[in-house]
Amino acid sequence: MANSFRRVQAPVASAVTLCLKRSGAEVVGEVKLADGVQFSSTGELPVAQAFGIAVHVANEGAREIVVIDPQSVWKDSWGTLAEA
């Protein structure tokens, strides 16, 4: 069964937000997480590393992973990306 993720336009305070974009020929990711009021960020990372961090943090905190993908770089092999 494929993982399911939700596309959003802005970070969601109650979720782990994975922001994707193309940087040259590569896809990079950034993980954003709210600590109540302010968002902290990993900065840009290789997409596999960002994805791994997002999954780990989401599992540890029982949070949803949401995705910001303005350049439509999402790959179907990562799971289902549903519109919000």
Buried (B, 14 or more C-beta within 10 A) or exposed (E): EEEEBBBBEEBBBEBBBBBBBEEEEEBBBBBBBBEEEEEEEBEBBEBEBBBBBBBEBBEEEEBBBBBBBEEEBBEEEBBEBEEE
